[in-house]
Amino acid sequence: MDAKPIKLPDSLSVTTIESIHHWTESLFSFRAARPASFRFRSGEFIMLGLPVDGKPLLRAYSVASPFWDEGLDFYSIKVQDGPLTSRLQHIKPGDELILGKKPTGTLVLDCLKPGNRLFLFSTGTGIAPFASIIRDPETYEAYGQVILTHTCRHVADLQYGVELINGLKTDPLLSETVLDRIIYHGTTTQEDHEHTGRITELMTTGKFFEDLDIENLNPESDRVMICGSMEMIKDTAAIVEEAGLQEGSNSSPGDYVIEKAFAE
């Protein structure tokens, strides 16, 4: 990494990379040691980065591990000419990672009213906060059913989500009964798969609900979280609003939420 010494403001700390996994040529995840004093709500994001030219280069990343986990997981795309990811993709165990001390965000249970079904709509690395949400026991105390969708271009890009769901079978805090209450729906847009097409198109035509044999969105009982590309967030939010759901926030819980930090 950067050989120049760096002095960090009080709002930042330094932790250590524990492991890294390259899923495809363009996607990777990594795990960092969790500082003893670090607290967050499942679904929140933090600023993280590396020292570059003696200064911290930071970007917002959702924490992909749940609040109870002893480590901090993250999921990232590789942008070869990206200021941060072009460097971050080459990290190794033992390397230092700069970490913000103040997590925040709206993709948290606190921002939603009580309900029965929780829909988690994601594209690409937007699945990261939901990796945290579906491993939080409080999610299943609040909702009877959880539906996680993940839309990517290629089948290989879905593997992170597939292994995430499979990992629930051995999760120490979630019983076998949770598996009967979570539905996973992966779809691709540029390669043949069991489900193909943009999630917004599948919702609009009703095919999404037909394929899963579930009822359409009901503002009385359904709650929604959306995370992905700006276009996807905008289009999905329009669909759920048309169904009668109203946006919530930390100060005023509602029926659906988006992560504005990424959308804007």
C-alpha positions as CSV (number, residue, x, y, z in Angstrom):
1,M,0.0,0.0,0.0
2,D,1.1,3.6,0.6
3,A,4.6,3.9,2.2
4,K,4.1,7.5,3.3
5,P,3.2,8.0,6.9
6,I,-0.3,9.2,7.5
7,K,-2.0,11.0,10.4
8,L,-5.7,10.2,10.7
9,P,-8.4,12.5,12.1
10,D,-10.3,11.3,15.2
11,S,-13.2,10.2,13.0
12,L,-11.1,7.5,11.4
13,S,-9.3,4.4,12.7
14,V,-7.1,1.6,11.3
15,T,-7.9,-2.0,11.2
16,T,-6.4,-5.1,9.5
17,I,-7.5,-7.2,6.6
18,E,-8.2,-10.8,7.6
19,S,-9.2,-12.4,4.3
20,I,-10.2,-11.7,0.7
21,H,-12.2,-13.7,-1.8
22,H,-12.3,-13.0,-5.5
23,W,-15.6,-14.2,-6.9
24,T,-15.2,-13.1,-10.5
25,E,-12.8,-10.9,-12.5
26,S,-15.0,-7.9,-11.4
27,L,-16.3,-8.8,-7.9
28,F,-14.5,-9.5,-4.6
29,S,-15.3,-9.6,-0.9
30,F,-13.0,-9.0,2.1
31,R,-13.1,-9.3,5.8
32,A,-11.5,-7.0,8.3
33,A,-10.9,-7.2,12.0
34,R,-13.6,-5.3,14.0
35,P,-12.4,-2.7,16.4
36,A,-13.6,-3.6,20.0
37,S,-15.5,-0.3,20.3
38,F,-17.2,-0.4,16.8
39,R,-21.0,-0.7,17.0
40,F,-23.5,-0.6,14.1
41,R,-27.0,-1.6,13.1
42,S,-27.3,-4.4,10.5
43,G,-27.7,-2.7,7.1
44,E,-25.7,0.4,7.8
45,F,-22.7,1.7,5.8
46,I,-19.4,3.2,6.8
47,M,-16.5,5.1,5.1
48,L,-13.5,2.9,4.4
49,G,-10.4,3.1,2.3
50,L,-6.6,3.2,2.0
51,P,-3.8,5.7,2.4
52,V,-2.9,7.3,-1.0
53,D,-0.2,9.9,-1.2
54,G,-0.2,10.4,2.5
55,K,-4.0,11.0,2.7
56,P,-7.0,8.7,3.3
57,L,-8.9,7.8,0.1
58,L,-12.4,6.8,1.3
59,R,-15.6,5.5,-0.1
60,A,-18.9,4.5,1.4
61,Y,-19.3,0.7,1.8
62,S,-22.2,-1.2,3.3
63,V,-21.2,-3.6,6.1
64,A,-22.1,-7.1,4.8
65,S,-21.8,-8.8,8.2
66,P,-24.6,-8.6,10.9
67,F,-24.3,-6.5,14.0
68,W,-23.3,-9.5,16.2
69,D,-20.4,-10.7,14.0
70,E,-16.9,-10.4,15.4
71,G,-15.5,-9.3,12.0
72,L,-16.5,-6.8,9.3
73,D,-17.4,-8.1,5.8
74,F,-17.6,-6.0,2.7
75,Y,-18.5,-6.8,-1.0
76,S,-17.1,-4.7,-3.8
77,I,-16.9,-4.3,-7.5
78,K,-13.5,-3.9,-9.2
79,V,-13.0,-0.8,-11.3
80,Q,-9.6,-1.0,-12.9
81,D,-9.2,2.8,-13.2
82,G,-11.2,3.5,-10.0
83,P,-9.3,5.6,-7.5
84,L,-10.0,3.2,-4.6
85,T,-11.1,-0.1,-6.0
86,S,-8.1,-0.3,-8.4
87,R,-6.0,-0.5,-5.2
88,L,-8.5,-2.2,-2.8
89,Q,-8.7,-5.3,-5.1
90,H,-5.0,-6.0,-4.4
91,I,-5.2,-6.1,-0.6
92,K,-3.8,-9.1,1.2
93,P,-4.3,-10.5,4.7
94,G,-2.4,-8.3,7.2
95,D,-2.8,-5.1,5.2
96,E,-4.2,-2.1,6.9
97,L,-7.6,-0.7,6.2
98,I,-8.8,2.8,7.1
99,L,-12.2,2.6,8.8
100,G,-14.7,5.3,9.7
101,K,-16.0,5.3,13.2
102,K,-19.6,6.4,12.6
103,P,-21.8,4.0,10.7
104,T,-25.1,5.3,9.3
105,G,-27.8,4.6,6.8
106,T,-31.5,4.0,6.1
107,L,-31.4,0.3,5.1
108,V,-32.1,-0.7,8.7
109,L,-35.2,-2.2,10.4
110,D,-35.6,0.9,12.5
111,C,-36.7,2.8,9.4
112,L,-39.6,0.5,8.6
113,K,-43.0,0.1,10.2
114,P,-44.0,-3.3,11.5
115,G,-45.1,-5.8,8.8
116,N,-45.4,-9.4,7.8
117,R,-43.3,-9.7,4.6
118,L,-39.9,-8.0,4.0
119,F,-38.8,-7.6,0.4
120,L,-35.1,-6.9,-0.2
121,F,-34.5,-5.8,-3.8
122,S,-30.9,-5.6,-4.9
123,T,-28.7,-5.4,-8.0
124,G,-24.9,-6.1,-8.2
125,T,-23.0,-5.2,-5.0
126,G,-26.3,-3.7,-3.7
127,I,-26.8,-7.1,-2.0
128,A,-24.2,-6.2,0.6
129,P,-26.5,-4.6,3.2
130,F,-29.0,-7.4,2.8
131,A,-26.2,-9.9,3.6
132,S,-26.2,-8.2,7.0
133,I,-30.0,-8.0,7.3
134,I,-30.8,-11.7,6.5
135,R,-28.2,-12.9,9.1
136,D,-29.8,-10.7,11.9
137,P,-32.1,-12.7,14.2
138,E,-34.1,-9.5,14.8
139,T,-35.2,-9.6,11.1
140,Y,-37.1,-12.8,11.7
141,E,-38.6,-11.5,14.9
142,A,-40.0,-8.6,13.0
143,Y,-41.1,-10.4,9.8
144,G,-42.7,-13.8,9.0
145,Q,-41.2,-14.0,5.6
146,V,-38.2,-12.5,3.9
147,I,-37.8,-12.3,0.1
148,L,-34.3,-11.5,-1.2
149,T,-33.9,-10.6,-4.9
150,H,-30.5,-10.2,-6.7
151,T,-30.2,-9.1,-10.3
152,C,-26.9,-9.3,-12.1
153,R,-25.7,-9.4,-15.7
154,H,-24.1,-12.9,-15.5
155,V,-24.8,-16.2,-13.7
156,A,-21.4,-16.1,-12.0
157,D,-22.2,-12.7,-10.5
158,L,-25.0,-14.3,-8.5
159,Q,-22.7,-16.7,-6.6
160,Y,-22.1,-14.4,-3.7
161,G,-25.8,-14.3,-3.0
162,V,-26.2,-18.1,-3.5
163,E,-23.5,-18.9,-1.0
164,L,-25.0,-16.3,1.4
165,I,-28.3,-18.2,1.4
166,N,-26.6,-21.6,1.7
167,G,-24.6,-20.2,4.6
168,L,-27.8,-19.7,6.6
169,K,-28.0,-23.5,7.0
170,T,-24.9,-23.4,9.3
171,D,-25.4,-19.9,10.8
172,P,-24.9,-20.2,14.6
173,L,-27.7,-17.8,15.5
174,L,-30.4,-18.9,13.0
175,S,-32.3,-22.1,13.3
176,E,-33.4,-24.4,10.5
177,T,-36.9,-22.9,10.7
178,V,-35.5,-19.6,9.3
179,L,-34.8,-21.4,6.0
180,D,-38.5,-22.0,5.5
181,R,-39.1,-18.2,5.9
182,I,-36.6,-16.8,3.4
183,I,-37.0,-16.9,-0.3
184,Y,-34.1,-16.2,-2.7
185,H,-34.8,-15.0,-6.3
186,G,-31.7,-14.5,-8.5
187,T,-32.1,-13.2,-12.0
188,T,-29.7,-12.3,-14.9
189,T,-30.0,-9.8,-17.7
190,Q,-27.2,-10.8,-20.1
191,E,-27.1,-14.6,-19.8
192,D,-29.5,-17.5,-19.7
193,H,-30.6,-18.5,-16.3
194,E,-33.7,-20.0,-14.5
195,H,-34.9,-16.4,-14.1
196,T,-34.0,-13.7,-16.6
197,G,-34.8,-10.0,-16.9
198,R,-34.6,-6.9,-14.8
199,I,-36.4,-7.2,-11.5
200,T,-38.5,-4.0,-12.3
201,E,-39.8,-5.6,-15.5
202,L,-40.6,-8.9,-13.7
203,M,-42.5,-6.9,-11.0
204,T,-44.4,-4.8,-13.5
205,T,-45.5,-7.8,-15.6
206,G,-46.3,-9.8,-12.5
207,K,-44.0,-12.6,-13.5
208,F,-41.9,-12.1,-10.3
209,F,-44.8,-12.8,-8.1
210,E,-46.1,-15.6,-10.2
211,D,-42.7,-17.4,-10.3
212,L,-42.5,-17.3,-6.5
213,D,-46.2,-18.1,-6.1
214,I,-46.7,-15.1,-3.8
215,E,-49.2,-12.2,-3.6
216,N,-48.5,-8.8,-5.1
217,L,-47.3,-6.0,-2.9
218,N,-49.7,-5.0,-0.1
219,P,-49.0,-1.7,1.7
220,E,-50.8,-3.0,4.8
221,S,-48.4,-5.9,5.4
222,D,-45.4,-5.6,3.1
223,R,-42.1,-3.6,3.8
224,V,-39.4,-3.1,1.2
225,M,-35.7,-2.2,1.1
226,I,-34.0,-1.3,-2.2
227,C,-30.3,-1.1,-3.0
228,G,-28.5,-1.1,-6.3
229,S,-27.8,1.1,-9.3
230,M,-29.4,4.6,-9.3
231,E,-31.7,3.7,-12.2
232,M,-32.9,0.5,-10.5
233,I,-33.5,2.3,-7.2
234,K,-35.5,5.0,-8.9
235,D,-37.6,2.5,-11.0
236,T,-38.2,0.1,-8.1
237,A,-39.2,2.9,-5.8
238,A,-41.7,4.1,-8.3
239,I,-43.2,0.6,-8.5
240,V,-43.6,0.2,-4.8
241,E,-45.0,3.7,-4.4
242,E,-47.6,2.9,-7.1
243,A,-48.5,-0.1,-5.0
244,G,-49.3,2.3,-2.1
245,L,-46.1,2.1,0.0
246,Q,-44.6,5.2,1.5
247,E,-40.9,6.0,2.0
248,G,-39.5,5.9,5.6
249,S,-36.5,7.3,7.3
250,N,-34.7,7.1,10.7
251,S,-36.9,9.9,12.0
252,S,-40.1,8.7,10.4
253,P,-40.5,4.9,9.8
254,G,-42.4,4.0,6.6
255,D,-43.2,1.1,4.3
256,Y,-40.0,1.2,2.1
257,V,-36.5,2.6,2.2
258,I,-33.6,3.2,-0.1
259,E,-30.0,4.0,0.7
260,K,-29.9,7.7,-0.4
261,A,-26.1,7.9,0.2
262,F,-25.7,5.6,-2.8
263,A,-28.7,6.8,-4.8
264,E,-27.5,10.4,-4.8
